[in-house]
């Protein structure tokens, strides 16, 4: 049997394909999980941005009120 190719047991030729398929399925599951995580992070980020916008509006109103108080008390040199 010198020079002949080794005998392959039935089903062994399918193993590399099965292994690749198994790895691809694991990668696909991981990508799906990452996609869900990114979607959730986007929603959370939107809530943070909306909250920050609200804080900025409040700061703007306080600044206007403070300017008005300073003008009434004549604490400023020149009007803004």
FENLIN-V408097 format. One record per residue. N is the residue number from 1. RES is the residue in one letter. OMEGA is omega as a letter, one per 40 degrees, with the letter a starting at -180 (none if undefined). NEAR is the number of other C-alpha atoms within 12 Angstrom. D_FIRST is the distance of its C-alpha to the first C-alpha in Angstrom with 2 decimals. Layout:
BEGIN
n=N res=RES omega=OMEGA near=NEAR d_first=D_FIRST
n=N res=RES omega=OMEGA near=NEAR d_first=D_FIRST
END
This chain:
BEGIN
n=1 res=X omega=i near=6 d_first=0.00
n=2 res=X omega=i near=5 d_first=3.75
n=3 res=X omega=i near=5 d_first=6.28
n=4 res=X omega=a near=7 d_first=5.65
n=5 res=X omega=i near=7 d_first=8.62
n=6 res=X omega=i near=8 d_first=9.32
n=7 res=X omega=i near=10 d_first=10.86
n=8 res=X omega=a near=11 d_first=14.62
n=9 res=X omega=i near=9 d_first=16.97
n=10 res=X omega=i near=8 d_first=19.80
n=11 res=X omega=a near=11 d_first=22.69
n=12 res=X omega=i near=12 d_first=21.03
n=13 res=X omega=a near=12 d_first=21.35
n=14 res=X omega=a near=13 d_first=25.07
n=15 res=X omega=i near=14 d_first=25.61
n=16 res=X omega=i near=12 d_first=26.25
n=17 res=X omega=i near=13 d_first=28.67
n=18 res=X omega=i near=14 d_first=30.32
n=19 res=X omega=i near=14 d_first=30.74
n=20 res=X omega=i near=13 d_first=32.29
n=21 res=X omega=i near=14 d_first=34.46
n=22 res=X omega=i near=14 d_first=35.56
n=23 res=X omega=i near=14 d_first=36.53
n=24 res=X omega=i near=14 d_first=38.36
n=25 res=X omega=i near=14 d_first=40.30
n=26 res=X omega=i near=14 d_first=41.32
n=27 res=X omega=i near=14 d_first=42.46
n=28 res=X omega=i near=14 d_first=44.37
n=29 res=X omega=i near=14 d_first=46.08
n=30 res=X omega=i near=14 d_first=47.05
n=31 res=X omega=i near=14 d_first=48.45
n=32 res=X omega=i near=14 d_first=50.42
n=33 res=X omega=i near=14 d_first=51.84
n=34 res=X omega=i near=14 d_first=52.81
n=35 res=X omega=i near=14 d_first=54.45
n=36 res=X omega=i near=14 d_first=56.53
n=37 res=X omega=a near=14 d_first=57.49
n=38 res=X omega=i near=14 d_first=58.61
n=39 res=X omega=i near=14 d_first=60.62
n=40 res=X omega=i near=14 d_first=62.34
n=41 res=X omega=i near=14 d_first=63.07
n=42 res=X omega=i near=14 d_first=64.63
n=43 res=X omega=i near=14 d_first=66.92
n=44 res=X omega=i near=14 d_first=67.90
n=45 res=X omega=i near=14 d_first=68.54
n=46 res=X omega=i near=14 d_first=70.78
n=47 res=X omega=i near=14 d_first=72.81
n=48 res=X omega=i near=14 d_first=73.17
n=49 res=X omega=i near=14 d_first=74.32
n=50 res=X omega=i near=14 d_first=76.84
n=51 res=X omega=i near=14 d_first=78.16
n=52 res=X omega=i near=14 d_first=78.50
n=53 res=X omega=i near=14 d_first=80.39
n=54 res=X omega=i near=14 d_first=82.79
n=55 res=X omega=i near=14 d_first=83.35
n=56 res=X omega=i near=14 d_first=84.02
n=57 res=X omega=i near=14 d_first=86.58
n=58 res=X omega=i near=14 d_first=88.35
n=59 res=X omega=i near=14 d_first=88.43
n=60 res=X omega=i near=14 d_first=89.91
n=61 res=X omega=i near=14 d_first=92.63
n=62 res=X omega=i near=14 d_first=93.45
n=63 res=X omega=i near=15 d_first=93.70
n=64 res=X omega=i near=15 d_first=96.14
n=65 res=X omega=i near=14 d_first=98.22
n=66 res=X omega=i near=18 d_first=98.28
n=67 res=X omega=a near=20 d_first=99.42
n=68 res=X omega=i near=17 d_first=102.19
n=69 res=X omega=i near=15 d_first=103.32
n=70 res=X omega=i near=17 d_first=103.38
n=71 res=X omega=a near=16 d_first=105.49
n=72 res=X omega=a near=13 d_first=107.93
n=73 res=X omega=a near=11 d_first=108.32
n=74 res=X omega=i near=13 d_first=108.56
n=75 res=X omega=a near=13 d_first=105.78
n=76 res=X omega=i near=14 d_first=104.20
n=77 res=X omega=a near=11 d_first=105.52
n=78 res=X omega=i near=9 d_first=104.59
n=79 res=X omega=a near=12 d_first=103.37
n=80 res=X omega=none near=11 d_first=99.70
END
